[in-house]
Amino acid sequence: MEQQNDTRSQILTTGRRLTAAQGYTGVGLSSLLKEAGVPKGSFYHYFASKEAYGCALLNEFMTEYGVRLNTSLAHPDMDARSRIFTYFESWRTKQLSPDPQDRCLIVKLSAEVADLSEDMSSILQKGVSDIIARLALTLEQGAEDGTIVPLENPKASAEMIYHMWLGASLIASISHSDAPLSSAMDATKALVPAP
């Protein structure tokens, strides 16, 4: 059983690296399995289809992302406003990394898989909804701890801020510039004012 988990994990780890660089449709099964060192016939032992593999890849990423989210938005030694800006500073740093694997898979795949797979799209949507809910909770906590001016609708503010960062990340990728992310940070500071 451990060998099976190791092989499955090897396929997903290799797939994550290749998908980060080439996109989901850019990674063929043959090249993925060759790179992972797994026989072609073994793929279907672990995944019923390439779409099932894509769902597993996204589920694994979202689980990993949830852990990273906790290190910033649930950090016990920071006030809520600091947690918000730590999260977005980490986002900016990762999106500007020269290593595509550091960048957010949600940003990379959102447009690509939206029309390809309803199941993959649902995983991404749930992941985005969870992130927005965590951001909204942190905004509410900031009002409670006195570090953020109380917002009329924290959920709507969290949605707007998250969507702005998603768009800024796409433009930063296209332009190979950090200017869109710097603008998003400036706008976030204005939208999440200290008292």
Contact map, one row per residue, 1 for C-alpha under 8 A:
111110000000000000000000000000000000000000000000000000000000000000000000000000000000000000000000000000000000000000000000000000000000000000000000000000000000000000000000000000000000000000000000000
111111000000000000000000000000000000000000000000000000000000000000000000000000000000000000000000000000000000000000000000000000000000000000000000000000000000000000000000000000000000000000000000000
111111100000000000000000000000000000000000000000000000000000000000000000000000000000000000000000000000000000000000000000000000000000000000000000000000000000000000000000000000000000000000000000000
111111110000000000000000000000000000000000000000000000000000000000000000000000000000000000000000000000000000000000000000000000000000000000000000000000000000000000000000000000000000000000000000000
111111111000000000000000000000000000000000000000000000000000000000000000000000000000000000000000000000000000000000000000000000000000000000000000000000000000000000000000000000000000000000000000000
011111111100000000000000000000000000000000000000000000000000000000000000000000000000000000000000000000000000000000000000000000000000000000000000000000000000000000000000000000000000000000000000000
001111111110000000000000000000000000010000000000000000000000000000000000000000000000000000000000000000000000000000000000000000000000000000000000000000000000000000000000000000000000000000000000000
000111111111000000000000000000000000000000000100000000000000000000000000000000000000000000000000000000000000000000000000000000000000000000000000000000000000000000000000000000000000000000000000000
000011111111100000000000000000000000000000000000000000000000000000000000000000000000000000000000000000000000000000000000000000000000000000000000000000000000000000000000000000000000000000000000000
000001111111110000000000000000000001000000000000000000000000000000000000000000000000000000000000000000000000000000000000000000000000000000000000000000000000000000000000000000000000000000000000000
000000111111111000000000000000011001010000000000000000000000000000000000000000000000000000000000000000000000000000000000000000000000000000000000000000000000000000000000000000000000000000000000000
000000011111111100000000000000000000000000000000000010011000000000000000000000000000000000000000000000000000000000000000000000000000000000000000000000000000000000000000000000000000000000000000000
000000001111111110000000000000000000000000000000000000000000000000000000000000000000000000000000000000000000000000000000000000000000000000000000000000000000000000000000000000000000000000000000000
000000000111111111000000000000010011000000000000000000000000000000000000000000000000000000000000000000000000000000000000000000000000000000000000000000000000000000000000000000000000000000000000000
000000000011111111100000001000010000000000000000000000001000000000000000000000000000000000000000000000000000000000000000000000000000000000000000000000000000000000000000000000000000000000000000000
000000000001111111110000000000000000000000000000000000001000000000000000000000000000000000000000000010000000000000000000000000000000000000000000000000000000000000000000000000000000000000000000000
000000000000111111111000000000000000000000000000000000000000000000000000000000000000000000000000000110000000000000000000000000000000000000000000000000000000000000000000000000000000000000000000000
000000000000011111111110001000010000000000000000000000000000000000000000000000000000000000000000000000000000000000000000000000000000000000000000000000000000000000000000000000000000000000000000000
000000000000001111111111011000000000000000000000000000000000000000000000000000000000000000000000000000000000000000000000000000000000000000000000000000000000000000000000000000000000000000000000000
000000000000000111111110000000000000000000000000000000000000000000000000000000000000000000000000000110101001000000000000000000000000000000000000000000000000000000000000000000000000000000000000000
000000000000000011111110000000000000000000000000000000000000000000000000000000000000000000000000000110000000000000000000000000000000000000000000000000000000000000000000000000000000000000000000000
000000000000000001111111111000000000000000000000000000000000000000000000000000000000000000000000000000000000000000000000000000000000000000000000000000000000000000000000000000000000000000000000000
000000000000000001111111111000000000000000000000000000000000000000000000000000000000000000000000000000000001100100000000000000000000000000000000000000000000000000000000000000000000000000000000000
000000000000000000100111111000000000000000000000000001000000000000000000000000000000000000000000000000000000100110000000000000000000000000000000000000000000000000000000000000000000000000000000000
000000000000000000000111111100000000000000000000000000000000000000000000000000000000000000000000000000000000000100000000000000000000000000000000000000000000000000000000000000000000000000000000000
000000000000000000100111111100000000000000000000000000000000000000000000000000000000000000000000000000000000000000000000000000000000000000000000000000000000000000000000000000000000000000000000000
000000000000001001100111111110110000000000000000000000000000000000000000000000000000000000000000000000000000000000000000000000000000000000000000000000000000000000000000000000000000000000000000000
000000000000000000000000111111110000000000000000000000000000000000000000000000000000000000000000000000000000000000000000000000000000000000000000000000000000000000000000000000000000000000000000000
000000000000000000000000001111111000000100000000010000000000000000000000000000000000000000000000000000000000000000000000000000000000000000000000000000000000000000000000000000000000000000000000000
000000000000000000000000000111111100000100000000000000000000000000000000000000000000000000000000000000000000000000000000000000000000000000000000000000000000000000000000000000000000000000000000000
000000000000000000000000001111111110000000000000000000000000000000000000000000000000000000000000000000000000000000000000000000000000000000000000000000000000000000000000000000000000000000000000000
000000000010011001000000001111111111000000000000000000000000000000000000000000000000000000000000000000000000000000000000000000000000000000000000000000000000000000000000000000000000000000000000000
000000000010000000000000000011111111111100100000000000000000000000000000000000000000000000000000000000000000000000000000000000000000000000000000000000000000000000000000000000000000000000000000000
000000000000000000000000000001111111111100000000000000000000000000000000000000000000000000000000000000000000000000000000000000000000000000000000000000000000000000000000000000000000000000000000000
000000000000010000000000000000111111110000000000000000000000000000000000000000000000000000000000000000000000000000000000000000000000000000000000000000000000000000000000000000000000000000000000000
000000000110010000000000000000011111110000000000000000000000000000000000000000000000000000000000000000000000000000000000000000000000000000000000000000000000000000000000000000000000000000000000000
000000000000000000000000000000001111111000000000000000000000000000000000000000000000000000000000000000000000000000000000000000000000000000000000000000000000000000000000000000000000000000000000000
000000100010000000000000000000001111111101100000000000000000000000000000000000000000000000000000000000000000000000000000000000000000000000000000000000000000000000000000000000000000000000000000000
000000000000000000000000000000001100111111100000000000000000000000000000000000000000000000000000000000000000000000000000000000000000000000000000000000000000000000000000000000000000000000000000000
000000000000000000000000000011001100011111100000000000000000000000000000000000000000000000000000000000000000000000000000000000000000000000000000000000000000000000000000000000000000000000000000000
000000000000000000000000000000000000001111111000000000000000000000000000000000000000000000000000000000000000000000000000000000000000000000000000000000000000000000000000000000000000000000000000000
000000000000000000000000000000000000011111111100000000000000000000000000000000000000000000000000000000000000000000000000000000000000000000000000000000000000000000000000000000000000000000000000000
000000000000000000000000000000001000011111111110000000000000000000000000000000000000000000000000000000000000000000000000000000000000000000000000000000000000000000000000000000000000000000000000000
000000000000000000000000000000000000000011111111100000000000000000000000000000000000000000000000000000000000000000000000000000000000000000000000000000000000000000000000000000000000000000000000000
000000000000000000000000000000000000000011111111000000000000000000000000000000000000000000000000000000000000000000000000000000000000000000000000000000000000000000000000000000000000000000000000000
000000010000000000000000000000000000000001111111000000000000000000000000000000000000000000000000000000000000000000000000000000000000000000000000000000000000000000000000000000000000000000000000000
000000000000000000000000000000000000000000111111110110000000000000000000000000000000000000000000000000000000000000000000000000000000000000000000000000000000000000000000000000000000000000000000000
000000000000000000000000000000000000000000011111110110000000000000000000000000000000000000000000000000000000000000000000000000000000000000000000000000000000000000000000000000000000000000000000000
000000000000000000000000000000000000000000010011111110000000000000000000000000000000000000000000000000000000000000000000000000000000000000000000000000000000000000000000000000000000000000000000000
000000000000000000000000000010000000000000000011111111000000000000000000000000000000000000000000000000000000000000000000000000000000000000000000000000000000000000000000000000000000000000000000000
000000000000000000000000000000000000000000000000111111100000000000000000000000000000000000000000000000000000000000001001000000000000000000000000000000000000000000000000000000000000000000000000000
000000000000000000000000000000000000000000000011111111110000000000000000000000000000000000000000000000000000000000000000000000000000000000000000000000000000000000000000000000000000000000000000000
000000000001000000000000000000000000000000000011111111111000000000000000000000000000000000000000000000000000000000000000000000000000000000000000000000000000000000000000000000000000000000000000000
000000000000000000000001000000000000000000000000011111111100000000000000000000000000000000000000000000000000000000000001000000000000000000000000000000000000000000000000000000000000000000000000000
000000000000000000000000000000000000000000000000001111111110000000000000000000000000000000000000000000000000000000000011001000000000000000000000000000000000000000000000000000000000000000000000000
000000000001000000000000000000000000000000000000000111111111000000000000000000000000000000000000000000000000000000000000000000000000000000000000000000000000000000000000000000000000000000000000000
000000000001001100000000000000000000000000000000000011111111100000000000000000000000000000000000000000000000000000000000000000000000000000000000000000000000000000000000000000000000000000000000000
000000000000000000000000000000000000000000000000000001111111110000000000000000000000000000000000000000001000000000000001001100000000000000000000000000000000000000000000000000000000000000000000000
000000000000000000000000000000000000000000000000000000111111111000000000000000000000000000000000000000000000000000000000001000000000000000000000000000000000000000000000000000000000000000000000000
000000000000000000000000000000000000000000000000000000011111111100000000000000000000000000000000000000000000000000000000000000000000000000000000000000000000000000000000000000000000000000000000000
000000000000000000000000000000000000000000000000000000001111111110000000000000000000000000000000000000001000000000000000000000000000000000000000000000000000000000000000000000000000000000000000000
000000000000000000000000000000000000000000000000000000000111111111000000000000000000000000000000000000000000000000000000000000100000000000000000000000000000000000000000000000000000000000000000000
000000000000000000000000000000000000000000000000000000000011111111100000000000000000000000000000000000000000000000000000000000000000000000000000000000000000000000000000000000000000000000000000000
000000000000000000000000000000000000000000000000000000000001111111110000000000000000000000000000000000000000000000000000000000000000000000000000000000000000000000000000000000000000000000000000000
000000000000000000000000000000000000000000000000000000000000111111111000000000000000000000000000000000000000000000000000000000000000000000000000000000000000000000000000000000000000000000000000000
000000000000000000000000000000000000000000000000000000000000011111111100000000000000000000000000000000000000000000000000000000000000000000000000000000000000000000000000000000000000000000000000000
000000000000000000000000000000000000000000000000000000000000001111111110000000000000000000000000000000000000000000000000000000000000000000000000000000000000000000000000000000000000000000000000000
000000000000000000000000000000000000000000000000000000000000000111111111000000000000000000000000000000000000000000000000000000000000000000000000000000000000000000000000000000000000000000000000000
000000000000000000000000000000000000000000000000000000000000000011111111110000000000001000000000000000000000000000000000000000000010000000000000000000000000000000000000000000000000000000000000000
000000000000000000000000000000000000000000000000000000000000000001111111111000000000000000000000000000000000000000000000000000000000000000000000000000000000000000000000000000000000000000000000000
000000000000000000000000000000000000000000000000000000000000000000111111111000000000000000000000000000000000000000000000000000000000000000000000000000000000000000000000000000000000000000000000000
000000000000000000000000000000000000000000000000000000000000000000011111111000000011011000000000000000000000000000000000000000000000000000000000000000000000000000000000000000000000000000000000000
000000000000000000000000000000000000000000000000000000000000000000001111111000010011011000000000000000000000000000000000000000000000011001000000000000000000000000000000000000000000000000000000000
000000000000000000000000000000000000000000000000000000000000000000001111111100000010000000000000000000000000000000000000000000000000000000000000000000000000000000000000000000000000000000000000000
000000000000000000000000000000000000000000000000000000000000000000000111111111000010000000000000000000000000000000000000000000000000000000000000000000000000000000000000000000000000000000000000000
000000000000000000000000000000000000000000000000000000000000000000000000011111100000000000000000000000000000000000000000000000000000000000000000000000000000000000000000000000000000000000000000000
000000000000000000000000000000000000000000000000000000000000000000000000001111100000000000000000000000000000000000000000000000000000000000000000000000000000000000000000000000000000000000000000000
000000000000000000000000000000000000000000000000000000000000000000000000001111110110000000000000000000000000000000000000000000000000000000000000000000000000000000000000000000000000000000000000000
000000000000000000000000000000000000000000000000000000000000000000000000000111111110000000000000000000000000000000000000000000000000000000000100101000000000000000000000000000000000000000000000000
000000000000000000000000000000000000000000000000000000000000000000000000100001111111000000000000000000000000000000000000000000000000000001101100101100000000000000000000000000000000000000000000000
000000000000000000000000000000000000000000000000000000000000000000000000000000111111100000000000000000000000000000000000000000000000000001100100001100000000000000000000000000000000000000000001010
000000000000000000000000000000000000000000000000000000000000000000000000000001111111110000000000000000000000000000000000000000000000000000000000000000000000000000000000000000000000000000000000000
000000000000000000000000000000000000000000000000000000000000000000000001111001111111111000000000000000000000000000000000000000000000000001000000000000000000000000000000000000000000000000000000000
000000000000000000000000000000000000000000000000000000000000000000000001100000011111111100000000000000000000000000000000000000000000001001100000000000000000000000000000000000000000000000000000000
000000000000000000000000000000000000000000000000000000000000000000000000000000001111111110000000000000000000000000000000000000000000000000000000000000000000000000000000000000000000000000000000000
000000000000000000000000000000000000000000000000000000000000000000000001100000000111111111000000000000000000000000000000000000000000000000000000000000000000000000000000000000000000000000000000000
000000000000000000000000000000000000000000000000000000000000000000001001100000000011111111100000000000000000000000000000000000000000000000000000000000000000000000000000000000000000000000000000000
000000000000000000000000000000000000000000000000000000000000000000000000000000000001111111110000000000000000000000000000000000000000000000000000000000000000000000000000000000000000000010000000000
000000000000000000000000000000000000000000000000000000000000000000000000000000000000111111111000000000000000000000000000000000000000000000000000000000000000000000000000000000000000000010000000000
000000000000000000000000000000000000000000000000000000000000000000000000000000000000011111111100000000000000000000000000000000000000000000000000000000000000000000000000000000000000000000000000000
000000000000000000000000000000000000000000000000000000000000000000000000000000000000001111111110000000000000000000000000000000000000000000000000000000000000000000000000000000000000000000000000000
000000000000000000000000000000000000000000000000000000000000000000000000000000000000000111111111000000000000000000000000000000000000000000000000000000000000000000000000000000000000100000000000000
000000000000000000000000000000000000000000000000000000000000000000000000000000000000000011111111100000000000000000000000000000000000000000000000000000000000000000000000000000000000000000000000000
000000000000000000000000000000000000000000000000000000000000000000000000000000000000000001111111100001110000000000000000000000000000000000000000000000000000000000000000000000000000000000000000000
000000000000000000000000000000000000000000000000000000000000000000000000000000000000000000111111100001110000000000000000000000000000000000000000000000000000000000000000100000000000000000000000000
000000000000000000000000000000000000000000000000000000000000000000000000000000000000000000011111110000100000000000000000000000000000000000000000000000000000000000000000000000000100000000000000000
000000000000000000000000000000000000000000000000000000000000000000000000000000000000000000001111111101100000000000000000000000000000000000000000000000000000000000000000000000000000000000000000000
000000000000000000000000000000000000000000000000000000000000000000000000000000000000000000000001111100000000000000000000000000000000000000000000000000000000000000000000000000000000000000000000000
000000000000000000000000000000000000000000000000000000000000000000000000000000000000000000000000111111100000000000000000000000000000000000000000000000000000000000000000000000000000000000000000000
000000000000000010011000000000000000000000000000000000000000000000000000000000000000000000000000111111100000000000000000000000000000000000000000000000000000000000000000000000000000000000000000000
000000000000000110011000000000000000000000000000000000000000000000000000000000000000000000000000001111110000000000000000000000000000000000000000000000000000000000000000000000000000000000000000000
000000000000000000000000000000000000000000000000000000000000000000000000000000000000000000000110101111110000000000000000000000000000000000000000000000000000000000000000000000000000000000000000000
000000000000000000010000000000000000000000000000000000000000000000000000000000000000000000000111101111111011000000000000000000000000000000000000000000000000000000000000000000000000000000000000000
000000000000000000000000000000000000000000000000000000000000000000000000000000000000000000000110000011111111000000000000000000000000000000000000000000000000000000000000000000000000000000000000000
000000000000000000010000000000000000000000000000000000000100100000000000000000000000000000000000000000111111100000000000000000000000000000000000000000000000000000000000000000000000000000000000000
000000000000000000000000000000000000000000000000000000000000000000000000000000000000000000000000000000011111110000000000000100000000000000000000000000000000000000000000000000000000000000000000000
000000000000000000000000000000000000000000000000000000000000000000000000000000000000000000000000000000111111110000000000000000000000000000000000000000000000000000000100110000000000000000000000000
000000000000000000010010000000000000000000000000000000000000000000000000000000000000000000000000000000111111111100000000000000000000000000000000000000000000000000000000000000000000000000000000000
000000000000000000000011000000000000000000000000000000000000000000000000000000000000000000000000000000001111111110000000000000000000000000000000000000000000000000000000000000000000000000000000000
000000000000000000000000000000000000000000000000000000000000000000000000000000000000000000000000000000000111111111000000100100000000000000000000000000000000000000000000000000000000000000000000000
000000000000000000000000000000000000000000000000000000000000000000000000000000000000000000000000000000000001111111100000000000000000000000000000000000000000000000000000000000000000000000000000000
000000000000000000000011100000000000000000000000000000000000000000000000000000000000000000000000000000000001111111110000000000000000000000000000000000000000000000000000000000000000000000000000000
000000000000000000000001000000000000000000000000000000000000000000000000000000000000000000000000000000000000111111111001100000000000000000000000000000000000000000000000000000000000000000000000000
000000000000000000000000000000000000000000000000000000000000000000000000000000000000000000000000000000000000011111111101100000000000000000000000000000000000000000000000000000000000000000000000000
000000000000000000000000000000000000000000000000000000000000000000000000000000000000000000000000000000000000001111111100000000000000000000000000000000000000000000000000000000000000000000000000000
000000000000000000000000000000000000000000000000000000000000000000000000000000000000000000000000000000000000000111111100000000000000000000000000000000000000000000000000000000000000000000000000000
000000000000000000000000000000000000000000000000001000000000000000000000000000000000000000000000000000000000000011111111100000000000000000000000000000000000000000000000000000000000000000000000000
000000000000000000000000000000000000000000000000000000000000000000000000000000000000000000000000000000000000000001111111110000000000000000000000000000000000000000000000000000000000000000000000000
000000000000000000000000000000000000000000000000000000100000000000000000000000000000000000000000000000000000000000001111111000000000000000000000000000000000000000000000000000000000000000000000000
000000000000000000000000000000000000000000000000001001100100000000000000000000000000000000000000000000000000000011001111111100000000000000000000000000000000000000000000000000000000000000000000000
000000000000000000000000000000000000000000000000000000000000000000000000000000000000000000000000000000000000010011001111111110000000000000000000000000000000000000000000000000000000000000000000000
000000000000000000000000000000000000000000000000000000000000000000000000000000000000000000000000000000000000000000000111111111000000000000000000000000000000000000000000000000000000000000000000000
000000000000000000000000000000000000000000000000000000100110000000000000000000000000000000000000000000000000000000000011111111100000000000000000000000000000000000000000000000000000000000000000000
000000000000000000000000000000000000000000000000000000000100000000000000000000000000000000000000000000000100010000000001111111110000000000000000000000000000000000000000000000000000000000000000000
000000000000000000000000000000000000000000000000000000000000000000000000000000000000000000000000000000000000000000000000111111111000000000000000000000000000000000000000000000000000000000000000000
000000000000000000000000000000000000000000000000000000000000000000000000000000000000000000000000000000000000000000000000011111111100000000000000000000000000000000000000000000000000000000000000000
000000000000000000000000000000000000000000000000000000000000010000000000000000000000000000000000000000000000000000000000001111111110000000000000000000000000000000000000000000000000000000000000000
000000000000000000000000000000000000000000000000000000000000000000000000000000000000000000000000000000000000000000000000000111111111000000000000000000000000000000000000000000000000000000000000000
000000000000000000000000000000000000000000000000000000000000000000000000000000000000000000000000000000000000000000000000000011111111100000000000000000000000000000000000000000000000000000000000000
000000000000000000000000000000000000000000000000000000000000000000000000000000000000000000000000000000000000000000000000000001111111110000000000000000000000000000000000000000000000000000000000000
000000000000000000000000000000000000000000000000000000000000000000001000000000000000000000000000000000000000000000000000000000111111111000000000000000000000000000000000000000000000000000000000000
000000000000000000000000000000000000000000000000000000000000000000000000000000000000000000000000000000000000000000000000000000011111111100000000000000000010011001000000000000000000000000000000000
000000000000000000000000000000000000000000000000000000000000000000000000000000000000000000000000000000000000000000000000000000001111111110000000000000000010010000000000000000000000000000000000000
000000000000000000000000000000000000000000000000000000000000000000000000100000000000000000000000000000000000000000000000000000000111111111000000000000000000000000000000000000000000000000000000000
000000000000000000000000000000000000000000000000000000000000000000000000100000000001000000000000000000000000000000000000000000000011111111100000000000000010010000000000000000000000000000000000000
000000000000000000000000000000000000000000000000000000000000000000000000000000000000000000000000000000000000000000000000000000000001111111110000000000000110110000000000000000000000000000000000000
000000000000000000000000000000000000000000000000000000000000000000000000000000000000000000000000000000000000000000000000000000000000111111111000000000000100000000000000000000000000000000000000000
000000000000000000000000000000000000000000000000000000000000000000000000100000011011000000000000000000000000000000000000000000000000011111111100000000000000000000000000000000000000000000000000000
000000000000000000000000000000000000000000000000000000000000000000000000000000011001000000000000000000000000000000000000000000000000001111111110000101100100010000000000000000000000000000000001000
000000000000000000000000000000000000000000000000000000000000000000000000000000000000000000000000000000000000000000000000000000000000000111111111000001100100000000000000000000000000000000000000000
000000000000000000000000000000000000000000000000000000000000000000000000000000010000000000000000000000000000000000000000000000000000000011111111100000000000000000000000000000000000000000000000000
000000000000000000000000000000000000000000000000000000000000000000000000000000111000000000000000000000000000000000000000000000000000000001111111111111000000000000000000000000000000000000000000000
000000000000000000000000000000000000000000000000000000000000000000000000000000000000000000000000000000000000000000000000000000000000000000111111111111100000000000000000000000000000000000000000000
000000000000000000000000000000000000000000000000000000000000000000000000000000000000000000000000000000000000000000000000000000000000000000011111111000000000000000000000000000000000000000000000000
000000000000000000000000000000000000000000000000000000000000000000000000000000110000000000000000000000000000000000000000000000000000000000001111111100000000000000000000000000000000000000000000000
000000000000000000000000000000000000000000000000000000000000000000000000000000000000000000000000000000000000000000000000000000000000000000000111111110000000000000000000000000000000000000000000001
000000000000000000000000000000000000000000000000000000000000000000000000000000111000000000000000000000000000000000000000000000000000000000000111111110000000000000000000000000000000000000000000011
000000000000000000000000000000000000000000000000000000000000000000000000000000011000000000000000000000000000000000000000000000000000000000100110111111000000000000000000000000000000000000000001111
000000000000000000000000000000000000000000000000000000000000000000000000000000000000000000000000000000000000000000000000000000000000000000000110011111100000000000000000000000000000000000000001111
000000000000000000000000000000000000000000000000000000000000000000000000000000000000000000000000000000000000000000000000000000000000000000110110000111110000000000000000000000000000000000000000000
000000000000000000000000000000000000000000000000000000000000000000000000000000000000000000000000000000000000000000000000000000000000000000110010000011111100100000000000000000000000000000000000000
000000000000000000000000000000000000000000000000000000000000000000000000000000000000000000000000000000000000000000000000000000000000000000000000000001111100000000000000000000000000000000000000000
000000000000000000000000000000000000000000000000000000000000000000000000000000000000000000000000000000000000000000000000000000000000000000000000000000111111100000000000000000000000000000000000000
000000000000000000000000000000000000000000000000000000000000000000000000000000000000000000000000000000000000000000000000000000000000000110110000000000111111110000000000000000000000000000000000000
000000000000000000000000000000000000000000000000000000000000000000000000000000000000000000000000000000000000000000000000000000000001101100000000000000001111111000000000000000000000000000000000000
000000000000000000000000000000000000000000000000000000000000000000000000000000000000000000000000000000000000000000000000000000000000000000000000000000001111111100000000000000000000000000000000000
000000000000000000000000000000000000000000000000000000000000000000000000000000000000000000000000000000000000000000000000000000000000000100000000000000101111111110000000000000000000000000000010000
000000000000000000000000000000000000000000000000000000000000000000000000000000000000000000000000000000000000000000000000000000000001101100100000000000000111111111000000000000000000000000000000000
000000000000000000000000000000000000000000000000000000000000000000000000000000000000000000000000000000000000000000000000000000000001000000000000000000000011111111100000000000000000000000000000000
000000000000000000000000000000000000000000000000000000000000000000000000000000000000000000000000000000000000000000000000000000000000000000000000000000000001111111110000000000000000000000000000000
000000000000000000000000000000000000000000000000000000000000000000000000000000000000000000000000000000000000000000000000000000000000000000000000000000000000111111111000000000000000000000010000000
000000000000000000000000000000000000000000000000000000000000000000000000000000000000000000000000000000000000000000000000000000000001000000000000000000000000011111111100000000000000000000000000000
000000000000000000000000000000000000000000000000000000000000000000000000000000000000000000000000000000000000000000000000000000000000000000000000000000000000001111111110000000000000000000000000000
000000000000000000000000000000000000000000000000000000000000000000000000000000000000000000000000000000000000000000000000000000000000000000000000000000000000000111111111000000000000000100000000000
000000000000000000000000000000000000000000000000000000000000000000000000000000000000000000000000000000000000000000000000000000000000000000000000000000000000000011111111100000000000100100000000000
000000000000000000000000000000000000000000000000000000000000000000000000000000000000000000000000000000000010000000000000000000000000000000000000000000000000000001111111110000000000000000000000000
000000000000000000000000000000000000000000000000000000000000000000000000000000000000000000000000000000000000000000000000000000000000000000000000000000000000000000111111111000000000000000000000000
000000000000000000000000000000000000000000000000000000000000000000000000000000000000000000000000000000000000000000000000000000000000000000000000000000000000000000011111111100000001100100000000000
000000000000000000000000000000000000000000000000000000000000000000000000000000000000000000000010000000000010000000000000000000000000000000000000000000000000000000001111111110000001100000000000000
000000000000000000000000000000000000000000000000000000000000000000000000000000000000000000000000000000000010000000000000000000000000000000000000000000000000000000000111111111000000000000000000000
000000000000000000000000000000000000000000000000000000000000000000000000000000000000000000000000000000000000000000000000000000000000000000000000000000000000000000000011111111100001000000000000000
000000000000000000000000000000000000000000000000000000000000000000000000000000000000000000000000000000000000000000000000000000000000000000000000000000000000000000000001111111111111100000000000000
000000000000000000000000000000000000000000000000000000000000000000000000000000000000000000000000000000000000000000000000000000000000000000000000000000000000000000000000111111111000000000000000000
000000000000000000000000000000000000000000000000000000000000000000000000000000000000000000000000000000000000000000000000000000000000000000000000000000000000000000000000011111110000000000000000000
000000000000000000000000000000000000000000000000000000000000000000000000000000000000000000000000000000000000000000000000000000000000000000000000000000000000000000000000001111111000000000000000000
000000000000000000000000000000000000000000000000000000000000000000000000000000000000000000000000000000000000000000000000000000000000000000000000000000000000000000000000000111111100000000000000000
000000000000000000000000000000000000000000000000000000000000000000000000000000000000000000000000000000000000000000000000000000000000000000000000000000000000000000000000000110111111000000000000000
000000000000000000000000000000000000000000000000000000000000000000000000000000000000000000000001000000000000000000000000000000000000000000000000000000000000000000000000000100011111110000000000000
000000000000000000000000000000000000000000000000000000000000000000000000000000000000000000000000000000000000000000000000000000000000000000000000000000000000000000000000000100001111111000000000000
000000000000000000000000000000000000000000000000000000000000000000000000000000000000000000000000000000000000000000000000000000000000000000000000000000000000000000000001101100001111111100000000000
000000000000000000000000000000000000000000000000000000000000000000000000000000000000000000010000000000000000000000000000000000000000000000000000000000000000000000001001100100000111111110000000000
000000000000000000000000000000000000000000000000000000000000000000000000000000000000000000000000000000000000000000000000000000000000000000000000000000000000000000000000000000000111111111000000000
000000000000000000000000000000000000000000000000000000000000000000000000000000000000000000000000000000000000000000000000000000000000000000000000000000000000000000000000000000000011111111100000000
000000000000000000000000000000000000000000000000000000000000000000000000000000000000000000000000000000000000000000000000000000000000000000000000000000000000000000011001000000000001111111110000000
000000000000000000000000000000000000000000000000000000000000000000000000000000000000000110000000000000000000000000000000000000000000000000000000000000000000000000000000000000000000111111111000000
000000000000000000000000000000000000000000000000000000000000000000000000000000000000000000000000000000000000000000000000000000000000000000000000000000000000000000000000000000000000011111111100000
000000000000000000000000000000000000000000000000000000000000000000000000000000000000000000000000000000000000000000000000000000000000000000000000000000000000000000000000000000000000001111111110000
000000000000000000000000000000000000000000000000000000000000000000000000000000000000000000000000000000000000000000000000000000000000000000000000000000000000000010000000000000000000000111111111000
000000000000000000000000000000000000000000000000000000000000000000000000000000000000000000000000000000000000000000000000000000000000000000000000000000000000000000000000000000000000000011111111100
000000000000000000000000000000000000000000000000000000000000000000000000000000000000000000000000000000000000000000000000000000000000000000000000000000000000000000000000000000000000000001111111100
000000000000000000000000000000000000000000000000000000000000000000000000000000000000000000000000000000000000000000000000000000000000000000000000000000000000100000000000000000000000000000111111100
000000000000000000000000000000000000000000000000000000000000000000000000000000001000000000000000000000000000000000000000000000000000000000100000000110000000000000000000000000000000000000011111110
000000000000000000000000000000000000000000000000000000000000000000000000000000000000000000000000000000000000000000000000000000000000000000000000000110000000000000000000000000000000000000001111111
000000000000000000000000000000000000000000000000000000000000000000000000000000001000000000000000000000000000000000000000000000000000000000000000001110000000000000000000000000000000000000000001111
000000000000000000000000000000000000000000000000000000000000000000000000000000000000000000000000000000000000000000000000000000000000000000000000011110000000000000000000000000000000000000000000111
